[in-house]
Amino acid sequence: MRTIKIDILRYLDDKHLTIYRVAKESGYGYTTLHKSFNKQQSTCAIARAKHLAMWQVLRELENDYLSDDDDD
């Protein structure tokens, strides 16, 4: 089975965001976000921090930030 991962760290870097800033602006805790990359909660936090709808962030991630797990 092929696993697909989202490169959220690259997304944050490209958007000039940090985990701390996303946590602060979204209302989620830093530790909670740090442990939840590639999960819906972190995407929701990014959407809140960027003042976008979650579907907009998901579309960006799916279009530009997917990477094969085999690349590790």
Predicted model as a PDB file, atoms N, CA, C, CB and O in Angstrom, pLDDT in the B-factor column:
MODEL        1                                                                  
ATOM      1  N   MET A   1       0.836  -1.183   0.000  1.00 66.00           N  
ATOM      2  CA  MET A   1       0.000   0.000   0.000  1.00 66.00           C  
ATOM      3  C   MET A   1       0.881   1.247   0.000  1.00 66.00           C  
ATOM      4  CB  MET A   1      -0.951  -0.002   1.215  1.00 66.00           C  
ATOM      5  O   MET A   1       1.865   1.324   0.736  1.00 66.00           O  
ATOM      6  N   ARG A   2       0.531   2.182  -0.802  1.00 67.00           N  
ATOM      7  CA  ARG A   2       1.281   3.422  -0.939  1.00 67.00           C  
ATOM      8  C   ARG A   2       0.718   4.487   0.000  1.00 67.00           C  
ATOM      9  CB  ARG A   2       1.247   3.916  -2.396  1.00 67.00           C  
ATOM     10  O   ARG A   2      -0.488   4.734   0.014  1.00 67.00           O  
ATOM     11  N   THR A   3       1.583   5.107   0.773  1.00 69.00           N  
ATOM     12  CA  THR A   3       1.169   6.137   1.713  1.00 69.00           C  
ATOM     13  C   THR A   3       1.574   7.503   1.181  1.00 69.00           C  
ATOM     14  CB  THR A   3       1.784   5.889   3.106  1.00 69.00           C  
ATOM     15  O   THR A   3       2.696   7.696   0.712  1.00 69.00           O  
ATOM     16  N   ILE A   4       0.655   8.434   1.259  1.00 71.00           N  
ATOM     17  CA  ILE A   4       0.926   9.805   0.834  1.00 71.00           C  
ATOM     18  C   ILE A   4       0.972  10.692   2.063  1.00 71.00           C  
ATOM     19  CB  ILE A   4      -0.146  10.309  -0.176  1.00 71.00           C  
ATOM     20  O   ILE A   4       0.110  10.604   2.937  1.00 71.00           O  
ATOM     21  N   LYS A   5       1.974  11.542   2.125  1.00 81.00           N  
ATOM     22  CA  LYS A   5       2.112  12.479   3.236  1.00 81.00           C  
ATOM     23  C   LYS A   5       2.065  13.905   2.708  1.00 81.00           C  
ATOM     24  CB  LYS A   5       3.426  12.227   4.012  1.00 81.00           C  
ATOM     25  O   LYS A   5       2.405  14.177   1.556  1.00 81.00           O  
ATOM     26  N   ILE A   6       1.639  14.796   3.576  1.00 83.00           N  
ATOM     27  CA  ILE A   6       1.640  16.221   3.259  1.00 83.00           C  
ATOM     28  C   ILE A   6       2.852  16.847   3.930  1.00 83.00           C  
ATOM     29  CB  ILE A   6       0.313  16.917   3.721  1.00 83.00           C  
ATOM     30  O   ILE A   6       3.088  16.636   5.120  1.00 83.00           O  
ATOM     31  N   ASP A   7       3.611  17.606   3.177  1.00 86.00           N  
ATOM     32  CA  ASP A   7       4.802  18.264   3.710  1.00 86.00           C  
ATOM     33  C   ASP A   7       4.402  19.610   4.323  1.00 86.00           C  
ATOM     34  CB  ASP A   7       5.878  18.459   2.593  1.00 86.00           C  
ATOM     35  O   ASP A   7       4.601  20.662   3.716  1.00 86.00           O  
ATOM     36  N   ILE A   8       3.842  19.562   5.518  1.00 85.00           N  
ATOM     37  CA  ILE A   8       3.353  20.777   6.160  1.00 85.00           C  
ATOM     38  C   ILE A   8       4.506  21.703   6.551  1.00 85.00           C  
ATOM     39  CB  ILE A   8       2.521  20.423   7.393  1.00 85.00           C  
ATOM     40  O   ILE A   8       4.357  22.924   6.511  1.00 85.00           O  
ATOM     41  N   LEU A   9       5.637  21.139   6.924  1.00 86.00           N  
ATOM     42  CA  LEU A   9       6.770  22.001   7.284  1.00 86.00           C  
ATOM     43  C   LEU A   9       7.213  22.864   6.105  1.00 86.00           C  
ATOM     44  CB  LEU A   9       7.948  21.151   7.778  1.00 86.00           C  
ATOM     45  O   LEU A   9       7.537  24.039   6.278  1.00 86.00           O  
ATOM     46  N   ARG A  10       7.225  22.276   4.899  1.00 91.00           N  
ATOM     47  CA  ARG A  10       7.578  23.063   3.697  1.00 91.00           C  
ATOM     48  C   ARG A  10       6.514  24.124   3.431  1.00 91.00           C  
ATOM     49  CB  ARG A  10       7.733  22.135   2.452  1.00 91.00           C  
ATOM     50  O   ARG A  10       6.826  25.253   3.052  1.00 91.00           O  
ATOM     51  N   TYR A  11       5.246  23.743   3.635  1.00 92.00           N  
ATOM     52  CA  TYR A  11       4.146  24.696   3.465  1.00 92.00           C  
ATOM     53  C   TYR A  11       4.318  25.880   4.421  1.00 92.00           C  
ATOM     54  CB  TYR A  11       2.779  24.002   3.707  1.00 92.00           C  
ATOM     55  O   TYR A  11       4.211  27.035   4.008  1.00 92.00           O  
ATOM     56  N   LEU A  12       4.584  25.593   5.691  1.00 92.00           N  
ATOM     57  CA  LEU A  12       4.778  26.668   6.674  1.00 92.00           C  
ATOM     58  C   LEU A  12       5.937  27.566   6.268  1.00 92.00           C  
ATOM     59  CB  LEU A  12       5.030  26.083   8.076  1.00 92.00           C  
ATOM     60  O   LEU A  12       5.844  28.791   6.348  1.00 92.00           O  
ATOM     61  N   ASP A  13       7.023  26.949   5.834  1.00 95.00           N  
ATOM     62  CA  ASP A  13       8.195  27.721   5.417  1.00 95.00           C  
ATOM     63  C   ASP A  13       7.866  28.601   4.213  1.00 95.00           C  
ATOM     64  CB  ASP A  13       9.368  26.782   5.083  1.00 95.00           C  
ATOM     65  O   ASP A  13       8.221  29.780   4.191  1.00 95.00           O  
ATOM     66  N   ASP A  14       7.199  28.044   3.224  1.00 96.00           N  
ATOM     67  CA  ASP A  14       6.830  28.803   2.025  1.00 96.00           C  
ATOM     68  C   ASP A  14       5.894  29.969   2.347  1.00 96.00           C  
ATOM     69  CB  ASP A  14       6.169  27.880   1.008  1.00 96.00           C  
ATOM     70  O   ASP A  14       5.948  31.013   1.696  1.00 96.00           O  
ATOM     71  N   LYS A  15       5.040  29.786   3.351  1.00 93.00           N  
ATOM     72  CA  LYS A  15       4.063  30.817   3.729  1.00 93.00           C  
ATOM     73  C   LYS A  15       4.585  31.733   4.837  1.00 93.00           C  
ATOM     74  CB  LYS A  15       2.761  30.161   4.180  1.00 93.00           C  
ATOM     75  O   LYS A  15       3.850  32.574   5.353  1.00 93.00           O  
ATOM     76  N   HIS A  16       5.858  31.563   5.196  1.00 94.00           N  
ATOM     77  CA  HIS A  16       6.503  32.377   6.237  1.00 94.00           C  
ATOM     78  C   HIS A  16       5.763  32.273   7.569  1.00 94.00           C  
ATOM     79  CB  HIS A  16       6.576  33.845   5.796  1.00 94.00           C  
ATOM     80  O   HIS A  16       5.554  33.265   8.268  1.00 94.00           O  
ATOM     81  N   LEU A  17       5.373  31.038   7.897  1.00 92.00           N  
ATOM     82  CA  LEU A  17       4.701  30.762   9.160  1.00 92.00           C  
ATOM     83  C   LEU A  17       5.610  29.908  10.039  1.00 92.00           C  
ATOM     84  CB  LEU A  17       3.341  30.055   8.921  1.00 92.00           C  
ATOM     85  O   LEU A  17       6.503  29.221   9.543  1.00 92.00           O  
ATOM     86  N   THR A  18       5.375  29.956  11.332  1.00 91.00           N  
ATOM     87  CA  THR A  18       6.054  29.071  12.267  1.00 91.00           C  
ATOM     88  C   THR A  18       4.989  28.315  13.053  1.00 91.00           C  
ATOM     89  CB  THR A  18       7.008  29.868  13.222  1.00 91.00           C  
ATOM     90  O   THR A  18       3.835  28.740  13.118  1.00 91.00           O  
ATOM     91  N   ILE A  19       5.380  27.198  13.645  1.00 87.00           N  
ATOM     92  CA  ILE A  19       4.440  26.440  14.465  1.00 87.00           C  
ATOM     93  C   ILE A  19       3.941  27.325  15.602  1.00 87.00           C  
ATOM     94  CB  ILE A  19       5.101  25.145  15.022  1.00 87.00           C  
ATOM     95  O   ILE A  19       2.752  27.322  15.922  1.00 87.00           O  
ATOM     96  N   TYR A  20       4.849  28.082  16.210  1.00 90.00           N  
ATOM     97  CA  TYR A  20       4.474  28.951  17.331  1.00 90.00           C  
ATOM     98  C   TYR A  20       3.427  29.986  16.891  1.00 90.00           C  
ATOM     99  CB  TYR A  20       5.724  29.665  17.902  1.00 90.00           C  
ATOM    100  O   TYR A  20       2.432  30.203  17.582  1.00 90.00           O  
ATOM    101  N   ARG A  21       3.660  30.611  15.752  1.00 91.00           N  
ATOM    102  CA  ARG A  21       2.719  31.635  15.275  1.00 91.00           C  
ATOM    103  C   ARG A  21       1.352  31.035  14.963  1.00 91.00           C  
ATOM    104  CB  ARG A  21       3.276  32.332  14.029  1.00 91.00           C  
ATOM    105  O   ARG A  21       0.323  31.617  15.307  1.00 91.00           O  
ATOM    106  N   VAL A  22       1.340  29.873  14.312  1.00 90.00           N  
ATOM    107  CA  VAL A  22       0.079  29.212  14.006  1.00 90.00           C  
ATOM    108  C   VAL A  22      -0.656  28.857  15.300  1.00 90.00           C  
ATOM    109  CB  VAL A  22       0.321  27.946  13.154  1.00 90.00           C  
ATOM    110  O   VAL A  22      -1.867  29.049  15.404  1.00 90.00           O  
ATOM    111  N   ALA A  23       0.079  28.341  16.278  1.00 89.00           N  
ATOM    112  CA  ALA A  23      -0.527  27.988  17.565  1.00 89.00           C  
ATOM    113  C   ALA A  23      -1.126  29.220  18.231  1.00 89.00           C  
ATOM    114  CB  ALA A  23       0.512  27.336  18.495  1.00 89.00           C  
ATOM    115  O   ALA A  23      -2.262  29.186  18.705  1.00 89.00           O  
ATOM    116  N   LYS A  24      -0.366  30.297  18.266  1.00 90.00           N  
ATOM    117  CA  LYS A  24      -0.823  31.519  18.919  1.00 90.00           C  
ATOM    118  C   LYS A  24      -2.047  32.116  18.231  1.00 90.00           C  
ATOM    119  CB  LYS A  24       0.296  32.538  18.948  1.00 90.00           C  
ATOM    120  O   LYS A  24      -3.011  32.492  18.898  1.00 90.00           O  
ATOM    121  N   GLU A  25      -2.014  32.204  16.911  1.00 91.00           N  
ATOM    122  CA  GLU A  25      -3.102  32.852  16.179  1.00 91.00           C  
ATOM    123  C   GLU A  25      -4.343  31.977  16.039  1.00 91.00           C  
ATOM    124  CB  GLU A  25      -2.623  33.254  14.815  1.00 91.00           C  
ATOM    125  O   GLU A  25      -5.438  32.488  15.807  1.00 91.00           O  
ATOM    126  N   SER A  26      -4.181  30.668  16.178  1.00 89.00           N  
ATOM    127  CA  SER A  26      -5.326  29.765  16.010  1.00 89.00           C  
ATOM    128  C   SER A  26      -5.994  29.416  17.329  1.00 89.00           C  
ATOM    129  CB  SER A  26      -4.887  28.496  15.321  1.00 89.00           C  
ATOM    130  O   SER A  26      -7.145  28.979  17.352  1.00 89.00           O  
ATOM    131  N   GLY A  27      -5.276  29.607  18.422  1.00 88.00           N  
ATOM    132  CA  GLY A  27      -5.830  29.240  19.719  1.00 88.00           C  
ATOM    133  C   GLY A  27      -5.525  27.813  20.133  1.00 88.00           C  
ATOM    134  O   GLY A  27      -5.940  27.380  21.208  1.00 88.00           O  
ATOM    135  N   TYR A  28      -4.802  27.071  19.296  1.00 83.00           N  
ATOM    136  CA  TYR A  28      -4.372  25.722  19.662  1.00 83.00           C  
ATOM    137  C   TYR A  28      -3.056  25.808  20.409  1.00 83.00           C  
ATOM    138  CB  TYR A  28      -4.234  24.815  18.411  1.00 83.00           C  
ATOM    139  O   TYR A  28      -2.292  26.752  20.210  1.00 83.00           O  
ATOM    140  N   GLY A  29      -2.782  24.841  21.261  1.00 85.00           N  
ATOM    141  CA  GLY A  29      -1.512  24.813  21.984  1.00 85.00           C  
ATOM    142  C   GLY A  29      -0.365  24.403  21.089  1.00 85.00           C  
ATOM    143  O   GLY A  29      -0.545  23.617  20.159  1.00 85.00           O  
ATOM    144  N   TYR A  30       0.811  24.930  21.365  1.00 83.00           N  
ATOM    145  CA  TYR A  30       2.012  24.622  20.579  1.00 83.00           C  
ATOM    146  C   TYR A  30       2.292  23.127  20.574  1.00 83.00           C  
ATOM    147  CB  TYR A  30       3.227  25.381  21.132  1.00 83.00           C  
ATOM    148  O   TYR A  30       2.523  22.541  19.515  1.00 83.00           O  
ATOM    149  N   THR A  31       2.274  22.504  21.751  1.00 83.00           N  
ATOM    150  CA  THR A  31       2.590  21.077  21.853  1.00 83.00           C  
ATOM    151  C   THR A  31       1.580  20.231  21.100  1.00 83.00           C  
ATOM    152  CB  THR A  31       2.640  20.646  23.313  1.00 83.00           C  
ATOM    153  O   THR A  31       1.949  19.271  20.424  1.00 83.00           O  
ATOM    154  N   THR A  32       0.308  20.584  21.215  1.00 78.00           N  
ATOM    155  CA  THR A  32      -0.741  19.854  20.512  1.00 78.00           C  
ATOM    156  C   THR A  32      -0.515  19.913  19.012  1.00 78.00           C  
ATOM    157  CB  THR A  32      -2.123  20.418  20.864  1.00 78.00           C  
ATOM    158  O   THR A  32      -0.616  18.893  18.330  1.00 78.00           O  
ATOM    159  N   LEU A  33      -0.207  21.101  18.487  1.00 80.00           N  
ATOM    160  CA  LEU A  33       0.037  21.234  17.046  1.00 80.00           C  
ATOM    161  C   LEU A  33       1.289  20.484  16.616  1.00 80.00           C  
ATOM    162  CB  LEU A  33       0.161  22.705  16.664  1.00 80.00           C  
ATOM    163  O   LEU A  33       1.300  19.819  15.581  1.00 80.00           O  
ATOM    164  N   HIS A  34       2.334  20.596  17.412  1.00 76.00           N  
ATOM    165  CA  HIS A  34       3.603  19.966  17.066  1.00 76.00           C  
ATOM    166  C   HIS A  34       3.430  18.458  16.911  1.00 76.00           C  
ATOM    167  CB  HIS A  34       4.664  20.273  18.132  1.00 76.00           C  
ATOM    168  O   HIS A  34       4.066  17.844  16.054  1.00 76.00           O  
ATOM    169  N   LYS A  35       2.572  17.861  17.734  1.00 77.00           N  
ATOM    170  CA  LYS A  35       2.348  16.415  17.686  1.00 77.00           C  
ATOM    171  C   LYS A  35       1.323  16.011  16.631  1.00 77.00           C  
ATOM    172  CB  LYS A  35       1.896  15.922  19.041  1.00 77.00           C  
ATOM    173  O   LYS A  35       1.161  14.820  16.365  1.00 77.00           O  
ATOM    174  N   SER A  36       0.625  16.976  16.021  1.00 75.00           N  
ATOM    175  CA  SER A  36      -0.492  16.611  15.149  1.00 75.00           C  
ATOM    176  C   SER A  36      -0.295  16.964  13.683  1.00 75.00           C  
ATOM    177  CB  SER A  36      -1.724  17.268  15.633  1.00 75.00           C  
ATOM    178  O   SER A  36      -1.279  17.126  12.961  1.00 75.00           O  
ATOM    179  N   PHE A  37       0.938  17.088  13.223  1.00 70.00           N  
ATOM    180  CA  PHE A  37       1.152  17.346  11.802  1.00 70.00           C  
ATOM    181  C   PHE A  37       0.554  16.229  10.969  1.00 70.00           C  
ATOM    182  CB  PHE A  37       2.647  17.496  11.495  1.00 70.00           C  
ATOM    183  O   PHE A  37       0.510  15.078  11.402  1.00 70.00           O  
ATOM    184  N   ASN A  38       0.098  16.564   9.788  1.00 64.00           N  
ATOM    185  CA  ASN A  38      -0.571  15.645   8.871  1.00 64.00           C  
ATOM    186  C   ASN A  38      -1.915  15.171   9.398  1.00 64.00           C  
ATOM    187  CB  ASN A  38       0.312  14.456   8.601  1.00 64.00           C  
ATOM    188  O   ASN A  38      -2.414  14.130   8.971  1.00 64.00           O  
ATOM    189  N   LYS A  39      -2.504  15.919  10.317  1.00 71.00           N  
ATOM    190  CA  LYS A  39      -3.839  15.610  10.808  1.00 71.00           C  
ATOM    191  C   LYS A  39      -4.725  16.828  10.574  1.00 71.00           C  
ATOM    192  CB  LYS A  39      -3.813  15.211  12.320  1.00 71.00           C  
ATOM    193  O   LYS A  39      -4.234  17.939  10.371  1.00 71.00           O  
ATOM    194  N   GLN A  40      -6.024  16.606  10.603  1.00 73.00           N  
ATOM    195  CA  GLN A  40      -6.977  17.675  10.315  1.00 73.00           C  
ATOM    196  C   GLN A  40      -6.817  18.863  11.265  1.00 73.00           C  
ATOM    197  CB  GLN A  40      -8.397  17.139  10.399  1.00 73.00           C  
ATOM    198  O   GLN A  40      -6.986  20.010  10.851  1.00 73.00           O  
ATOM    199  N   GLN A  41      -6.495  18.603  12.522  1.00 75.00           N  
ATOM    200  CA  GLN A  41      -6.392  19.674  13.510  1.00 75.00           C  
ATOM    201  C   GLN A  41      -5.331  20.709  13.124  1.00 75.00           C  
ATOM    202  CB  GLN A  41      -6.071  19.089  14.879  1.00 75.00           C  
ATOM    203  O   GLN A  41      -5.561  21.912  13.249  1.00 75.00           O  
ATOM    204  N   SER A  42      -4.183  20.247  12.663  1.00 83.00           N  
ATOM    205  CA  SER A  42      -3.144  21.201  12.285  1.00 83.00           C  
ATOM    206  C   SER A  42      -3.548  22.001  11.061  1.00 83.00           C  
ATOM    207  CB  SER A  42      -1.831  20.480  12.023  1.00 83.00           C  
ATOM    208  O   SER A  42      -3.218  23.182  10.954  1.00 83.00           O  
ATOM    209  N   THR A  43      -4.262  21.367  10.135  1.00 85.00           N  
ATOM    210  CA  THR A  43      -4.754  22.077   8.962  1.00 85.00           C  
ATOM    211  C   THR A  43      -5.766  23.144   9.369  1.00 85.00           C  
ATOM    212  CB  THR A  43      -5.384  21.095   7.963  1.00 85.00           C  
ATOM    213  O   THR A  43      -5.757  24.255   8.840  1.00 85.00           O  
ATOM    214  N   CYS A  44      -6.633  22.798  10.308  1.00 88.00           N  
ATOM    215  CA  CYS A  44      -7.621  23.751  10.814  1.00 88.00           C  
ATOM    216  C   CYS A  44      -6.909  24.939  11.468  1.00 88.00           C  
ATOM    217  CB  CYS A  44      -8.581  23.063  11.827  1.00 88.00           C  
ATOM    218  O   CYS A  44      -7.317  26.086  11.284  1.00 88.00           O  
ATOM    219  N   ALA A  45      -5.854  24.666  12.223  1.00 89.00           N  
ATOM    220  CA  ALA A  45      -5.104  25.731  12.882  1.00 89.00           C  
ATOM    221  C   ALA A  45      -4.451  26.651  11.861  1.00 89.00           C  
ATOM    222  CB  ALA A  45      -4.045  25.141  13.810  1.00 89.00           C  
ATOM    223  O   ALA A  45      -4.448  27.870  12.033  1.00 89.00           O  
ATOM    224  N   ILE A  46      -3.898  26.073  10.800  1.00 91.00           N  
ATOM    225  CA  ILE A  46      -3.288  26.882   9.742  1.00 91.00           C  
ATOM    226  C   ILE A  46      -4.346  27.764   9.097  1.00 91.00           C  
ATOM    227  CB  ILE A  46      -2.610  25.982   8.677  1.00 91.00           C  
ATOM    228  O   ILE A  46      -4.098  28.943   8.840  1.00 91.00           O  
ATOM    229  N   ALA A  47      -5.520  27.206   8.833  1.00 92.00           N  
ATOM    230  CA  ALA A  47      -6.603  27.978   8.232  1.00 92.00           C  
ATOM    231  C   ALA A  47      -6.989  29.145   9.131  1.00 92.00           C  
ATOM    232  CB  ALA A  47      -7.822  27.083   7.968  1.00 92.00           C  
ATOM    233  O   ALA A  47      -7.181  30.264   8.655  1.00 92.00           O  
ATOM    234  N   ARG A  48      -7.102  28.890  10.412  1.00 91.00           N  
ATOM    235  CA  ARG A  48      -7.441  29.971  11.355  1.00 91.00           C  
ATOM    236  C   ARG A  48      -6.361  31.049  11.363  1.00 91.00           C  
ATOM    237  CB  ARG A  48      -7.630  29.407  12.779  1.00 91.00           C  
ATOM    238  O   ARG A  48      -6.663  32.242  11.342  1.00 91.00           O  
ATOM    239  N   ALA A  49      -5.107  30.622  11.393  1.00 91.00           N  
ATOM    240  CA  ALA A  49      -4.003  31.584  11.450  1.00 91.00           C  
ATOM    241  C   ALA A  49      -3.916  32.420  10.179  1.00 91.00           C  
ATOM    242  CB  ALA A  49      -2.682  30.858  11.680  1.00 91.00           C  
ATOM    243  O   ALA A  49      -3.510  33.582  10.227  1.00 91.00           O  
ATOM    244  N   LYS A  50      -4.297  31.834   9.035  1.00 92.00           N  
ATOM    245  CA  LYS A  50      -4.238  32.553   7.763  1.00 92.00           C  
ATOM    246  C   LYS A  50      -5.556  33.232   7.418  1.00 92.00           C  
ATOM    247  CB  LYS A  50      -3.852  31.605   6.651  1.00 92.00           C  
ATOM    248  O   LYS A  50      -5.663  33.894   6.386  1.00 92.00           O  
ATOM    249  N   HIS A  51      -6.565  33.071   8.283  1.00 93.00           N  
ATOM    250  CA  HIS A  51      -7.890  33.653   8.062  1.00 93.00           C  
ATOM    251  C   HIS A  51      -8.486  33.170   6.749  1.00 93.00           C  
ATOM    252  CB  HIS A  51      -7.813  35.182   8.072  1.00 93.00           C  
ATOM    253  O   HIS A  51      -9.026  33.952   5.966  1.00 93.00           O  
ATOM    254  N   LEU A  52      -8.377  31.865   6.526  1.00 93.00           N  
ATOM    255  CA  LEU A  52      -8.936  31.217   5.331  1.00 93.00           C  
ATOM    256  C   LEU A  52      -9.896  30.123   5.759  1.00 93.00           C  
ATOM    257  CB  LEU A  52      -7.811  30.633   4.427  1.00 93.00           C  
ATOM    258  O   LEU A  52      -9.882  29.686   6.909  1.00 93.00           O  
ATOM    259  N   ALA A  53     -10.727  29.685   4.831  1.00 93.00           N  
ATOM    260  CA  ALA A  53     -11.545  28.506   5.079  1.00 93.00           C  
ATOM    261  C   ALA A  53     -10.635  27.284   5.026  1.00 93.00           C  
ATOM    262  CB  ALA A  53     -12.715  28.391   4.041  1.00 93.00           C  
ATOM    263  O   ALA A  53      -9.651  27.257   4.287  1.00 93.00           O  
ATOM    264  N   MET A  54     -10.978  26.281   5.818  1.00 91.00           N  
ATOM    265  CA  MET A  54     -10.136  25.094   5.865  1.00 91.00           C  
ATOM    266  C   MET A  54     -10.004  24.446   4.489  1.00 91.00           C  
ATOM    267  CB  MET A  54     -10.699  24.092   6.862  1.00 91.00           C  
ATOM    268  O   MET A  54      -8.933  23.936   4.158  1.00 91.00           O  
ATOM    269  N   TRP A  55     -11.063  24.454   3.679  1.00 92.00           N  
ATOM    270  CA  TRP A  55     -10.989  23.835   2.351  1.00 92.00           C  
ATOM    271  C   TRP A  55      -9.955  24.529   1.473  1.00 92.00           C  
ATOM    272  CB  TRP A  55     -12.359  23.870   1.669  1.00 92.00           C  
ATOM    273  O   TRP A  55      -9.362  23.892   0.603  1.00 92.00           O  
ATOM    274  N   GLN A  56      -9.728  25.833   1.688  1.00 94.00           N  
ATOM    275  CA  GLN A  56      -8.728  26.551   0.891  1.00 94.00           C  
ATOM    276  C   GLN A  56      -7.325  26.060   1.224  1.00 94.00           C  
ATOM    277  CB  GLN A  56      -8.830  28.070   1.132  1.00 94.00           C  
ATOM    278  O   GLN A  56      -6.494  25.867   0.336  1.00 94.00           O  
ATOM    279  N   VAL A  57      -7.073  25.860   2.519  1.00 91.00           N  
ATOM    280  CA  VAL A  57      -5.765  25.355   2.938  1.00 91.00           C  
ATOM    281  C   VAL A  57      -5.592  23.918   2.455  1.00 91.00           C  
ATOM    282  CB  VAL A  57      -5.608  25.435   4.481  1.00 91.00           C  
ATOM    283  O   VAL A  57      -4.529  23.558   1.950  1.00 91.00           O  
ATOM    284  N   LEU A  58      -6.626  23.097   2.604  1.00 89.00           N  
ATOM    285  CA  LEU A  58      -6.542  21.709   2.133  1.00 89.00           C  
ATOM    286  C   LEU A  58      -6.262  21.643   0.639  1.00 89.00           C  
ATOM    287  CB  LEU A  58      -7.835  20.961   2.449  1.00 89.00           C  
ATOM    288  O   LEU A  58      -5.467  20.817   0.191  1.00 89.00           O  
ATOM    289  N   ARG A  59      -6.906  22.505  -0.127  1.00 93.00           N  
ATOM    290  CA  ARG A  59      -6.679  22.527  -1.578  1.00 93.00           C  
ATOM    291  C   ARG A  59      -5.218  22.861  -1.883  1.00 93.00           C  
ATOM    292  CB  ARG A  59      -7.619  23.553  -2.264  1.00 93.00           C  
ATOM    293  O   ARG A  59      -4.597  22.218  -2.730  1.00 93.00           O  
ATOM    294  N   GLU A  60      -4.668  23.866  -1.194  1.00 93.00           N  
ATOM    295  CA  GLU A  60      -3.252  24.216  -1.389  1.00 93.00           C  
ATOM    296  C   GLU A  60      -2.342  23.043  -1.045  1.00 93.00           C  
ATOM    297  CB  GLU A  60      -2.878  25.435  -0.532  1.00 93.00           C  
ATOM    298  O   GLU A  60      -1.415  22.721  -1.789  1.00 93.00           O  
ATOM    299  N   LEU A  61      -2.622  22.406   0.101  1.00 89.00           N  
ATOM    300  CA  LEU A  61      -1.789  21.284   0.530  1.00 89.00           C  
ATOM    301  C   LEU A  61      -1.865  20.126  -0.466  1.00 89.00           C  
ATOM    302  CB  LEU A  61      -2.215  20.809   1.924  1.00 89.00           C  
ATOM    303  O   LEU A  61      -0.844  19.535  -0.816  1.00 89.00           O  
ATOM    304  N   GLU A  62      -3.068  19.808  -0.915  1.00 88.00           N  
ATOM    305  CA  GLU A  62      -3.234  18.700  -1.851  1.00 88.00           C  
ATOM    306  C   GLU A  62      -2.641  19.002  -3.221  1.00 88.00           C  
ATOM    307  CB  GLU A  62      -4.698  18.364  -1.995  1.00 88.00           C  
ATOM    308  O   GLU A  62      -2.118  18.101  -3.877  1.00 88.00           O  
ATOM    309  N   ASN A  63      -2.713  20.244  -3.660  1.00 92.00           N  
ATOM    310  CA  ASN A  63      -2.194  20.604  -4.975  1.00 92.00           C  
ATOM    311  C   ASN A  63      -0.684  20.755  -5.015  1.00 92.00           C  
ATOM    312  CB  ASN A  63      -2.824  21.871  -5.430  1.00 92.00           C  
ATOM    313  O   ASN A  63      -0.054  20.437  -6.023  1.00 92.00           O  
ATOM    314  N   ASP A  64      -0.100  21.237  -3.929  1.00 92.00           N  
ATOM    315  CA  ASP A  64       1.310  21.629  -3.987  1.00 92.00           C  
ATOM    316  C   ASP A  64       2.239  20.991  -2.962  1.00 92.00           C  
ATOM    317  CB  ASP A  64       1.397  23.070  -3.838  1.00 92.00           C  
ATOM    318  O   ASP A  64       3.455  21.151  -3.063  1.00 92.00           O  
ATOM    319  N   TYR A  65       1.701  20.272  -1.977  1.00 90.00           N  
ATOM    320  CA  TYR A  65       2.562  19.815  -0.880  1.00 90.00           C  
ATOM    321  C   TYR A  65       2.442  18.337  -0.556  1.00 90.00           C  
ATOM    322  CB  TYR A  65       2.257  20.593   0.343  1.00 90.00           C  
ATOM    323  O   TYR A  65       2.729  17.931   0.571  1.00 90.00           O  
ATOM    324  N   LEU A  66       2.028  17.526  -1.511  1.00 87.00           N  
ATOM    325  CA  LEU A  66       2.002  16.083  -1.310  1.00 87.00           C  
ATOM    326  C   LEU A  66       3.374  15.507  -1.635  1.00 87.00           C  
ATOM    327  CB  LEU A  66       0.904  15.419  -2.184  1.00 87.00           C  
ATOM    328  O   LEU A  66       4.046  15.948  -2.566  1.00 87.00           O  
ATOM    329  N   SER A  67       3.774  14.516  -0.851  1.00 79.00           N  
ATOM    330  CA  SER A  67       5.041  13.828  -1.137  1.00 79.00           C  
ATOM    331  C   SER A  67       4.868  12.359  -0.847  1.00 79.00           C  
ATOM    332  CB  SER A  67       6.215  14.417  -0.302  1.00 79.00           C  
ATOM    333  O   SER A  67       4.163  11.986   0.090  1.00 79.00           O  
ATOM    334  N   ASP A  68       5.505  11.519  -1.642  1.00 66.00           N  
ATOM    335  CA  ASP A  68       5.443  10.074  -1.421  1.00 66.00           C  
ATOM    336  C   ASP A  68       6.209   9.724  -0.168  1.00 66.00           C  
ATOM    337  CB  ASP A  68       6.003   9.297  -2.630  1.00 66.00           C  
ATOM    338  O   ASP A  68       7.281  10.271   0.090  1.00 66.00           O  
ATOM    339  N   ASP A  69       5.657   8.813   0.608  1.00 58.00           N  
ATOM    340  CA  ASP A  69       6.327   8.331   1.812  1.00 58.00           C  
ATOM    341  C   ASP A  69       7.598   7.562   1.449  1.00 58.00           C  
ATOM    342  CB  ASP A  69       5.380   7.438   2.636  1.00 58.00           C  
ATOM    343  O   ASP A  69       8.512   7.448   2.266  1.00 58.00           O  
ATOM    344  N   ASP A  70       7.656   7.043   0.239  1.00 54.00           N  
ATOM    345  CA  ASP A  70       8.814   6.271  -0.218  1.00 54.00           C  
ATOM    346  C   ASP A  70      10.061   7.113  -0.363  1.00 54.00           C  
ATOM    347  CB  ASP A  70       8.509   5.610  -1.528  1.00 54.00           C  
ATOM    348  O   ASP A  70      11.160   6.568  -0.470  1.00 54.00           O  
ATOM    349  N   ASP A  71       9.918   8.456  -0.370  1.00 50.00           N  
ATOM    350  CA  ASP A  71      11.060   9.340  -0.560  1.00 50.00           C  
ATOM    351  C   ASP A  71      11.949   9.432   0.662  1.00 50.00           C  
ATOM    352  CB  ASP A  71      10.588  10.704  -0.932  1.00 50.00           C  
ATOM    353  O   ASP A  71      13.043   9.991   0.583  1.00 50.00           O  
ATOM    354  N   ASP A  72      11.499   8.887   1.814  1.00 47.00           N  
ATOM    355  CA  ASP A  72      12.283   8.999   3.056  1.00 47.00           C  
ATOM    356  C   ASP A  72      13.544   8.204   3.003  1.00 47.00           C  
ATOM    357  CB  ASP A  72      11.475   8.556   4.235  1.00 47.00           C  
ATOM    358  O   ASP A  72      14.310   8.196   3.967  1.00 47.00           O  
TER     359      ASP A  72                                                      
ENDMDL                                                                          
END                                                                             
